[in-house]
Amino acid sequence: MDREVLERFRLGDEAAVKAVYDRFGGPVFALSMSILGEHGLAADATQQTFIKAWRAASTYDADRSFGPWIYAIARRTAIDLYRKRARVVVSDEVDVVYLPIGLETVWEVFEVRSALDRLPDEEREVVRMSHFDGLTHVEIAERLDIPVGTVKSRSHRAHQRLMAMLKHVEEV
């Protein structure tokens, strides 16, 4: 996003707020949807996110990346909505309270999957085979018919990229 637009957003300029919404509205909705699982609630969370962002625009530091800032607002907004709508179920037979799944985990999974999708294909394939299929570097090399050293270098590059892309998850 253009630094000038972000600075105008920080100052509360309506055209800049619209430009920010046009750029980030879809991803904010997708994040809200992944947490809330209901279209109407996700739409409400998206609207509330941008209202909160507009009200807090003067606190935005234009020298920092905008995405993590707006996504943190979206995540907190969706979690707040989820908590308001969550029902605690108590069994008649046993005094047990069933609580909803951890929303922090849902958000982190969303962020990791998004980062994985942004990796180059050959690096993403190595990471998926290693972490999701549980294969060793040797097994991956055999399946892909490439040298083990190539698997190791792709894995290393992929993990370096993921660390950079997911730095905001660690900070939250």
C-alpha positions, 0 to 999 in steps of 0.5 A: 500500500502506498505510503502517502495513502497510509499517511492520509489514512492516519490523518483520517482522510475519507478517500484514504480510508476507502482505499484502505478498505478496498485493499484490506476488506477482503483479507479482513473478511476472510480472517473474520470468517475463519474465526467466526464461521458465519457470513453475517458475523464475519461481515459485522466483524469486518465493518467493526474492524474498519470503524475501530481502525478509523477511530484509532488511525492517529495511532497508526505508525506509517513507518510500520507495515499496515497489514499486521496492524489492521489484522490484529484489530480484525482478530481482536474484533472477531474474537470479541464477537465470538465471545459474545455469541459463544454459548456455554453448554452444561450437561444435565448428567455431569457438571461439565462446561464445554468451551469453544475452541481457542481462537488464537489457534484458529488465527495462527493456523490461518496466518501460517496457511496464508504464509505457506501459500505465498511460498514458491511452489518448490519450497512449499512442497518441501515444507508440506512433505516434511511437516504434514506428511512427516517425511525426512529429507532423504524421503522427500529427495527420493519422492521428488527425485532431487538431491538431498542437498536441494531438499535441505536448501529449499527447506532452509529458504522456506523456513527463513521466508516463513519466519519473516512472514510470520514475525507479526504472529510472534509479536501478538 
